[in-house]
């Protein structure tokens, strides 16, 4: 019996000591995240109510103003900081219908920054690119486009994703499909090249030749999903049409049916507008001149509503700062959130911030950037900073095992050279780290597509990322030591035989589309 009492006593002492070691801030971060999450309402307000956030649009400005107002309701200082100007443009109603040889409403949308049509729209026959022998033969054919919509994308042989083929096709059929697609793609690219143009430069040539409009289809290799980017015409409508309708029309042209479509695209040119970053801040109490930055780009393409690129990254950083303000209102170091503009056009907002605020960049403790979808964070690498293993590993030890067990770390890693806003800070020598997420079919189904919408968000994973980000920010803020910026010696470039060099800061485009 005495032995039993002794065991119970030792266990109680051990448990008591363990309980005393628990960090109340970290415990409260988790409690607030789980018990009072604002993620779903923030997501609704940003993605459903405001919608896509294309640089230069009123919706982008509305999002900036919404974020500032939301932070202020949480007692957090925030402001919009102008970094440049952009072509102002507002999307209107897009309606695409086949009107001959039968009537059918089609799935398509106008491409960004494209001039609008009148409310009556444009009706014209469709034409496809011919088999081109050389640039001279193409020039002879070119007058045929006058008054017609020109289809500039390859006709895909299948609208089924590869994984659907793998599940259902025979091995022989799957191999046949892949070979046919590879041969067709190669032949298409070579055909365009023989025109004397490439896939981009051929569009202005068609416009100059009098085309009524451009019809594209940038299939994203998933059911009903296309990537939506910007137009390359200055006077005529450019629309992207989903594969299912595009290939139907293409076949009709091939068979001599002479299909006609009617396009209404009521967009508006708004001239030149200012562009901003939204910056929110909790001021540090002991080392206010040193910074922990939570980073996510705010802009998006506008085929969908920018939910996973980068609505989810935005929600993570907003919710993390809200929680930190509530449970850690007096951080040792200043904690900033940067919601960057025009990331999609070349990291313009973040690279402008780096250029405009050297006093902040030189005193960064750490940047945590999230930008690749709704999934839980599964990878963090040291971004080429030689001592990153030491401090990131220490910070991660404070993260609950339910979250950290999914994360693979790689040290020292290599410096980011593009892709997202952490690269802007890495190029300036600041320790900036990508919180890289699980795919959830991001690349095919939501990245820059017409299907990047609220319903694709996995809120359990986003909530996990909020807790991770808030704890990392807290640990980085409280760390007694300043993070080392010592850089790894980069390996040789296999192509040149020369040592690789650290990336240099890019020059931001501050007058875009003008």
C-alpha positions as CSV (number, residue, x, y, z in Angstrom):
1,X,0.0,0.0,0.0
2,X,2.8,2.4,0.8
3,X,4.4,1.7,-2.5
4,X,1.1,2.5,-4.2
5,X,0.8,5.8,-2.3
6,X,4.4,6.6,-3.3
7,X,3.6,6.0,-7.0
8,X,0.5,8.1,-6.8
9,X,2.4,10.9,-5.1
10,X,5.3,10.8,-7.6
11,X,2.8,10.9,-10.5
12,X,0.9,13.8,-9.0
13,X,4.2,15.7,-8.5
14,X,5.2,15.0,-12.0
15,X,1.9,16.0,-13.4
16,X,1.9,19.2,-11.3
17,X,5.4,20.1,-12.6
18,X,4.3,19.4,-16.2
19,X,1.2,21.6,-15.7
20,X,3.4,24.4,-14.3
21,X,5.6,24.1,-17.4
22,X,2.7,24.8,-19.7
23,X,2.9,28.2,-21.3
24,X,-0.3,30.1,-20.7
25,X,0.0,32.2,-23.9
26,X,0.3,29.1,-26.1
27,X,-2.6,27.4,-24.2
28,X,-4.7,30.5,-24.7
29,X,-3.8,30.7,-28.4
30,X,-5.2,27.3,-28.9
31,X,-8.3,27.9,-26.8
32,X,-9.2,31.1,-28.7
33,X,-8.6,29.5,-32.0
34,X,-10.8,26.5,-31.3
35,X,-13.5,28.2,-29.2
36,X,-13.9,31.6,-30.9
37,X,-12.8,31.1,-34.5
38,X,-13.6,34.0,-36.8
39,X,-12.4,32.1,-39.9
40,X,-15.8,31.3,-41.5
41,X,-17.3,34.8,-41.1
42,X,-14.0,36.4,-42.3
43,X,-14.0,34.1,-45.3
44,X,-17.6,34.9,-46.1
45,X,-17.1,38.6,-45.9
46,X,-13.9,38.6,-48.0
47,X,-14.7,36.0,-50.6
48,X,-18.5,36.0,-51.0
49,X,-19.3,39.6,-50.3
50,X,-16.2,41.4,-51.8
51,X,-15.1,38.6,-54.1
52,X,-12.0,38.4,-56.3
53,X,-9.2,41.0,-55.7
54,X,-7.6,41.8,-59.1
55,X,-5.1,44.6,-58.8
56,X,-6.6,47.8,-60.1
57,X,-10.2,46.9,-59.4
58,X,-12.7,48.5,-57.0
59,X,-13.0,45.1,-55.3
60,X,-9.3,45.2,-54.5
61,X,-9.7,48.7,-52.9
62,X,-12.8,47.5,-51.1
63,X,-10.8,44.6,-49.6
64,X,-8.1,46.9,-48.4
65,X,-10.6,49.1,-46.7
66,X,-12.5,46.1,-45.2
67,X,-9.3,44.7,-43.7
68,X,-8.3,48.1,-42.1
69,X,-11.8,48.4,-40.6
70,X,-11.8,44.8,-39.4
71,X,-8.5,45.2,-37.6
72,X,-9.7,48.3,-35.9
73,X,-12.7,46.5,-34.5
74,X,-10.1,44.2,-32.8
75,X,-8.2,47.2,-31.4
76,X,-5.3,46.7,-33.9
77,X,-3.7,49.6,-35.7
78,X,-3.8,49.2,-39.6
79,X,-3.4,51.3,-42.6
80,X,-3.3,51.1,-46.4
81,X,0.2,52.1,-47.7
82,X,0.4,53.2,-51.4
83,X,3.2,51.6,-53.3
84,X,2.3,52.4,-57.0
85,X,-0.4,52.8,-59.6
86,X,-2.2,50.3,-61.9
87,X,-4.6,50.2,-64.8
88,X,-8.0,50.6,-63.3
89,X,-10.6,48.1,-64.5
90,X,-13.9,46.6,-63.3
91,X,-15.4,43.4,-64.5
92,X,-19.0,43.5,-65.6
93,X,-21.5,40.9,-66.9
94,X,-20.0,38.4,-69.3
95,X,-22.4,36.4,-71.4
96,X,-21.4,34.0,-74.2
97,X,-24.0,32.3,-76.3
98,X,-23.9,30.1,-79.4
99,X,-26.5,31.5,-81.8
100,X,-25.9,29.3,-84.9
101,X,-26.5,26.6,-85.9
102,X,-28.4,26.3,-82.7
103,X,-28.8,28.2,-79.5
104,X,-26.9,27.4,-76.3
105,X,-25.5,29.4,-73.4
106,X,-21.8,28.7,-73.0
107,X,-19.5,28.7,-70.0
108,X,-17.0,31.5,-70.5
109,X,-15.7,34.7,-69.1
110,X,-13.9,37.8,-70.2
111,X,-10.2,38.0,-69.5
112,X,-8.9,40.6,-67.1
113,X,-8.2,44.3,-68.2
114,X,-9.9,43.6,-71.5
115,X,-11.9,46.4,-73.2
116,X,-15.6,45.9,-72.9
117,X,-18.3,45.5,-75.5
118,X,-21.5,47.5,-75.8
119,X,-24.5,46.1,-74.0
120,X,-25.6,44.7,-77.4
121,X,-22.4,42.7,-77.6
122,X,-20.6,41.3,-80.6
123,X,-21.9,38.4,-82.9
124,X,-19.5,36.7,-85.3
125,X,-18.6,33.3,-86.8
126,X,-15.8,31.3,-85.3
127,X,-12.6,30.4,-87.1
128,X,-9.6,28.2,-86.0
129,X,-5.9,28.6,-86.9
130,X,-5.1,26.7,-90.1
131,X,-2.2,24.3,-90.7
132,X,0.7,26.7,-91.2
133,X,3.5,25.9,-93.6
134,X,5.6,29.0,-92.9
135,X,5.2,32.7,-91.9
136,X,4.5,33.7,-95.5
137,X,1.6,31.3,-95.8
138,X,0.3,32.6,-92.5
139,X,0.4,36.2,-93.7
140,X,-1.6,35.2,-96.7
141,X,-4.2,33.5,-94.5
142,X,-4.4,36.3,-92.0
143,X,-7.1,38.4,-93.8
144,X,-9.5,35.5,-93.2
145,X,-9.9,36.5,-89.6
146,X,-11.5,39.8,-90.3
147,X,-14.9,40.0,-88.6
148,X,-14.5,36.6,-87.0
149,X,-13.8,35.2,-83.5
150,X,-10.5,33.4,-83.6
151,X,-10.0,30.3,-81.5
152,X,-6.4,30.3,-80.4
153,X,-6.2,27.2,-78.1
154,X,-5.5,23.7,-79.0
155,X,-8.4,21.3,-79.2
156,X,-7.9,18.9,-76.2
157,X,-8.7,15.3,-77.0
158,X,-10.1,14.6,-73.6
159,X,-11.7,16.7,-70.8
160,X,-11.0,13.9,-68.2
161,X,-8.2,14.4,-65.7
162,X,-5.4,12.0,-65.7
163,X,-6.4,10.4,-62.4
164,X,-9.8,9.6,-63.9
165,X,-8.1,7.9,-66.8
166,X,-5.8,5.9,-64.4
167,X,-8.8,4.7,-62.4
168,X,-11.0,3.5,-65.3
169,X,-9.0,3.0,-68.5
170,X,-7.1,-0.1,-69.6
171,X,-3.3,0.4,-69.5
172,X,-3.3,0.3,-73.3
173,X,-6.0,3.0,-73.5
174,X,-4.2,5.2,-71.0
175,X,-1.0,5.0,-72.8
176,X,-2.6,5.7,-76.1
177,X,-4.3,8.8,-74.7
178,X,-1.1,10.1,-73.3
179,X,0.8,9.6,-76.5
180,X,-1.9,11.2,-78.6
181,X,-2.0,14.3,-76.3
182,X,1.8,14.6,-76.4
183,X,1.9,14.4,-80.2
184,X,-1.1,16.8,-80.6
185,X,0.5,19.3,-78.2
186,X,3.8,19.2,-79.9
187,X,2.2,19.6,-83.4
188,X,0.1,22.5,-82.2
189,X,3.1,24.4,-80.7
190,X,5.2,23.8,-83.8
191,X,2.3,25.0,-86.0
192,X,2.0,28.3,-84.1
193,X,5.8,28.7,-84.2
194,X,5.8,28.4,-88.0
195,X,3.5,31.4,-88.2
196,X,6.4,33.6,-87.0
197,X,4.7,34.3,-83.7
198,X,4.4,32.5,-80.3
199,X,1.2,31.8,-78.4
200,X,1.2,35.4,-76.9
201,X,2.4,37.5,-79.8
202,X,0.0,36.0,-82.3
203,X,-2.9,37.6,-80.5
204,X,-2.0,41.3,-81.3
205,X,-1.4,40.1,-84.9
206,X,-4.9,38.7,-85.1
207,X,-6.4,41.9,-83.6
208,X,-4.5,44.0,-86.1
209,X,-5.8,41.9,-88.9
210,X,-9.4,42.8,-88.0
211,X,-10.6,39.8,-85.8
212,X,-13.9,40.5,-84.0
213,X,-12.6,38.8,-80.9
214,X,-10.3,36.2,-79.4
215,X,-11.6,32.9,-77.8
216,X,-9.1,31.0,-75.7
217,X,-9.3,28.0,-73.4
218,X,-6.6,27.4,-70.8
219,X,-7.5,24.0,-69.4
220,X,-6.3,23.3,-66.0
221,X,-6.5,19.5,-66.4
222,X,-9.5,19.0,-64.2
223,X,-13.2,18.6,-64.7
224,X,-14.7,22.0,-65.7
225,X,-11.7,24.0,-64.6
226,X,-9.7,26.6,-66.5
227,X,-7.0,29.1,-65.5
228,X,-8.1,32.7,-66.0
229,X,-5.5,35.4,-66.6
230,X,-5.3,38.8,-68.4
231,X,-6.2,39.7,-72.0
232,X,-3.7,40.7,-74.7
233,X,-6.0,42.6,-76.9
234,X,-6.5,46.4,-76.7
235,X,-9.7,46.9,-78.6
236,X,-11.6,43.6,-79.2
237,X,-13.1,41.2,-76.6
238,X,-11.0,38.3,-75.3
239,X,-12.9,35.5,-73.5
240,X,-11.8,32.2,-72.0
241,X,-14.2,29.3,-72.6
242,X,-14.3,26.1,-70.6
243,X,-13.0,23.1,-72.3
244,X,-16.3,21.3,-72.7
245,X,-17.8,24.2,-74.8
246,X,-14.6,25.2,-76.5
247,X,-13.9,21.7,-77.9
248,X,-17.5,21.4,-79.1
249,X,-17.2,24.7,-81.0
250,X,-13.8,23.6,-82.4
251,X,-15.3,20.4,-83.7
252,X,-18.2,22.3,-85.3
253,X,-15.7,24.6,-87.1
254,X,-13.7,21.6,-88.3
255,X,-16.9,19.9,-89.7
256,X,-17.9,23.0,-91.6
257,X,-20.9,24.0,-89.4
258,X,-19.8,27.6,-89.3
259,X,-20.9,28.2,-85.7
260,X,-21.5,31.8,-84.5
261,X,-21.3,33.1,-81.0
262,X,-22.6,36.3,-79.3
263,X,-20.4,37.9,-76.7
264,X,-21.5,40.5,-74.2
265,X,-18.7,41.7,-71.9
266,X,-19.6,44.9,-70.0
267,X,-16.3,45.7,-68.3
268,X,-15.2,49.3,-67.6
269,X,-11.9,51.0,-68.0
270,X,-11.3,53.1,-64.8
271,X,-8.1,54.9,-65.9
272,X,-5.2,54.9,-63.5
273,X,-5.8,54.0,-59.8
274,X,-3.5,53.8,-56.8
275,X,-2.4,50.5,-55.4
276,X,-1.8,49.6,-51.8
277,X,-0.4,47.2,-49.2
278,X,-2.5,46.8,-46.0
279,X,-0.2,46.8,-43.0
280,X,-1.5,45.9,-39.5
281,X,0.6,46.2,-36.3
282,X,0.9,45.3,-32.7
283,X,3.7,47.4,-31.3
284,X,6.5,45.7,-29.4
285,X,7.2,46.7,-25.8
286,X,10.8,45.7,-25.2
287,X,12.2,45.7,-28.8
288,X,9.8,47.7,-30.8
289,X,12.4,48.3,-33.5
290,X,12.6,44.6,-34.3
291,X,9.9,42.9,-36.3
292,X,8.1,39.6,-36.7
293,X,6.1,39.7,-40.0
294,X,3.1,37.6,-40.9
295,X,2.9,37.7,-44.7
296,X,0.2,36.8,-47.3
297,X,-0.6,38.4,-50.6
298,X,-4.1,40.0,-50.7
299,X,-4.7,40.2,-54.5
300,X,-6.0,37.4,-56.7
301,X,-6.9,36.5,-60.2
302,X,-10.6,36.9,-60.8
303,X,-11.9,33.7,-62.5
304,X,-13.1,32.6,-59.1
305,X,-13.0,34.5,-55.8
306,X,-9.4,33.9,-54.9
307,X,-10.3,31.6,-52.0
308,X,-7.2,29.4,-51.8
309,X,-4.9,31.8,-53.6
310,X,-4.6,33.6,-51.4
311,X,-7.8,34.0,-49.4
312,X,-6.8,31.3,-47.0
313,X,-3.3,32.8,-46.4
314,X,-5.0,36.1,-45.7
315,X,-7.5,34.5,-43.3
316,X,-4.6,32.8,-41.4
317,X,-2.7,36.0,-40.9
318,X,-5.8,38.1,-39.9
319,X,-7.0,35.4,-37.5
320,X,-3.5,34.9,-36.0
321,X,-3.1,38.6,-35.3
322,X,-6.6,38.8,-33.8
323,X,-5.7,36.0,-31.4
324,X,-2.3,37.4,-30.6
325,X,-3.9,40.8,-29.8
326,X,-6.2,39.1,-27.4
327,X,-3.9,36.8,-25.6
328,X,-0.5,38.5,-26.1
329,X,-1.3,42.2,-26.4
330,X,2.2,43.4,-25.3
331,X,4.7,41.5,-27.5
332,X,8.4,41.8,-26.9
333,X,9.0,42.7,-30.6
334,X,6.6,44.5,-33.0
335,X,4.4,42.0,-34.9
336,X,3.3,43.2,-38.4
337,X,0.9,41.6,-40.9
338,X,1.6,42.5,-44.5
339,X,-1.3,42.0,-46.9
340,X,0.6,42.6,-50.2
341,X,-0.8,43.9,-53.4
342,X,-0.1,42.7,-56.9
343,X,1.8,39.5,-56.0
344,X,0.3,37.8,-59.0
345,X,2.1,40.2,-61.4
346,X,5.5,39.7,-59.9
347,X,5.6,40.3,-56.1
348,X,5.1,44.0,-56.6
349,X,3.6,44.9,-53.3
350,X,6.1,43.1,-51.1
351,X,9.1,44.1,-53.2
352,X,7.9,47.7,-52.9
353,X,7.6,47.4,-49.2
354,X,11.2,46.0,-49.0
355,X,12.5,48.8,-51.1
356,X,10.5,51.5,-49.2
357,X,11.2,50.3,-45.6
358,X,14.9,49.3,-45.2
359,X,14.7,50.3,-41.5
360,X,12.2,47.5,-41.0
361,X,13.8,44.9,-43.3
362,X,17.2,45.3,-41.5
363,X,15.6,44.5,-38.2
364,X,13.4,41.6,-39.1
365,X,13.4,38.7,-36.7
366,X,11.4,36.4,-39.0
367,X,8.8,36.5,-41.8
368,X,6.2,33.7,-42.0
369,X,4.5,33.6,-45.4
370,X,1.6,31.4,-46.5
371,X,0.4,31.2,-50.0
372,X,-0.2,27.8,-51.6
373,X,-3.7,26.7,-50.7
374,X,-6.1,25.6,-48.1
375,X,-4.1,22.6,-46.8
376,X,-2.4,22.2,-43.4
377,X,1.3,23.2,-43.4
378,X,3.5,20.2,-44.1
379,X,6.9,21.7,-45.0
380,X,9.2,24.4,-43.7
381,X,12.7,24.9,-45.0
382,X,15.5,27.1,-43.7
383,X,15.5,29.3,-46.9
384,X,19.3,29.1,-47.0
385,X,20.0,30.7,-43.6
386,X,22.7,28.6,-42.1
387,X,21.6,28.8,-38.4
388,X,17.8,28.5,-39.2
389,X,17.8,25.0,-37.7
390,X,18.6,26.4,-34.3
391,X,15.8,28.9,-34.0
392,X,13.0,27.4,-36.1
393,X,13.4,24.0,-34.3
394,X,13.2,25.8,-31.0
395,X,10.1,27.6,-32.0
396,X,8.4,24.5,-33.4
397,X,8.9,22.6,-30.1
398,X,6.2,24.9,-28.7
399,X,3.7,23.9,-31.3
400,X,1.3,21.1,-30.3
401,X,2.3,17.6,-31.6
402,X,-1.1,17.3,-33.3
403,X,0.1,20.1,-35.7
404,X,3.9,19.7,-35.7
405,X,3.8,16.0,-36.5
406,X,2.6,16.8,-40.0
407,X,5.5,19.2,-40.7
408,X,8.7,18.2,-42.4
409,X,11.6,20.5,-42.0
410,X,14.6,20.9,-44.2
411,X,17.8,22.8,-43.2
412,X,19.4,25.0,-44.2
413,X,17.5,24.7,-47.5
414,X,17.9,27.3,-50.3
415,X,16.8,30.8,-50.8
416,X,13.5,31.4,-52.4
417,X,13.9,33.1,-55.8
418,X,10.2,33.8,-56.7
419,X,6.9,32.2,-56.3
420,X,5.6,34.2,-53.4
421,X,6.3,37.2,-51.2
422,X,8.8,35.5,-48.8
423,X,11.2,35.8,-51.8
424,X,11.1,39.6,-51.6
425,X,12.5,39.5,-48.1
426,X,15.0,36.6,-48.6
427,X,16.5,38.6,-51.5
428,X,17.1,41.5,-49.1
429,X,18.8,39.1,-46.6
430,X,15.9,38.9,-44.2
431,X,15.0,35.5,-42.7
432,X,11.7,34.7,-44.4
433,X,10.1,31.3,-44.4
434,X,7.3,29.7,-46.5
435,X,4.7,27.8,-44.6
436,X,4.1,25.3,-47.4
437,X,0.8,23.5,-47.4
438,X,-0.7,20.2,-48.4
439,X,-2.0,20.2,-52.0
440,X,-5.7,19.4,-51.9
441,X,-5.3,19.4,-55.8
442,X,-4.4,23.0,-55.6
443,X,-2.4,23.2,-58.8
444,X,-5.1,21.8,-61.1
445,X,-8.3,22.8,-59.4
446,X,-7.9,26.1,-57.6
447,X,-4.6,27.8,-58.4
448,X,-5.6,30.8,-60.7
449,X,-8.8,29.0,-61.8
450,X,-12.5,29.6,-62.2
451,X,-13.1,27.1,-59.3
452,X,-11.1,28.9,-56.6
453,X,-14.1,29.6,-54.4
454,X,-15.1,29.5,-50.7
455,X,-16.5,26.0,-50.9
456,X,-12.9,24.7,-51.5
457,X,-11.6,25.9,-48.2
458,X,-10.8,23.1,-45.6
459,X,-11.4,25.1,-42.4
460,X,-9.9,22.4,-40.1
461,X,-6.6,22.8,-41.9
462,X,-6.8,26.6,-42.0
463,X,-7.4,26.6,-38.3
464,X,-4.4,24.4,-37.7
465,X,-2.3,26.9,-39.7
466,X,-3.6,29.8,-37.6
467,X,-2.4,28.1,-34.4
468,X,0.9,27.3,-36.0
469,X,1.4,30.8,-37.3
470,X,0.4,32.5,-34.0
471,X,2.7,30.3,-31.9
472,X,5.6,30.8,-34.3
473,X,5.1,34.6,-34.1
474,X,4.9,34.5,-30.3
475,X,8.0,32.4,-30.0
476,X,10.0,34.5,-32.5
477,X,8.9,37.6,-30.6
478,X,9.9,36.3,-27.2
479,X,13.2,34.8,-28.3
480,X,16.1,36.3,-26.3
481,X,18.4,36.1,-29.3
482,X,18.3,37.9,-32.6
483,X,18.0,35.5,-35.5
484,X,21.2,34.9,-37.5
485,X,21.3,36.0,-41.1
486,X,24.4,33.9,-42.0
487,X,23.8,32.4,-45.4
488,X,24.7,29.0,-46.7
489,X,27.3,28.6,-49.3
490,X,25.3,27.7,-52.4
491,X,26.2,24.8,-54.7
492,X,27.6,25.1,-58.2
493,X,25.3,25.8,-61.1
494,X,25.4,22.6,-63.2
495,X,24.7,24.5,-66.4
496,X,27.3,27.2,-66.0
497,X,29.8,25.5,-63.7
498,X,29.8,28.7,-61.6
499,X,28.8,29.0,-58.0
500,X,25.2,30.0,-57.5
501,X,24.6,33.4,-56.0
502,X,22.1,34.7,-53.5
503,X,19.1,36.3,-55.2
504,X,19.0,40.1,-55.4
505,X,16.0,42.3,-54.7
506,X,13.7,42.7,-57.8
507,X,12.7,46.1,-59.0
508,X,8.9,46.3,-58.5
509,X,6.6,47.4,-61.3
510,X,4.9,50.5,-59.8
511,X,2.9,51.5,-62.9
512,X,1.3,48.4,-64.1
513,X,-0.8,48.0,-67.2
514,X,-0.6,51.7,-68.0
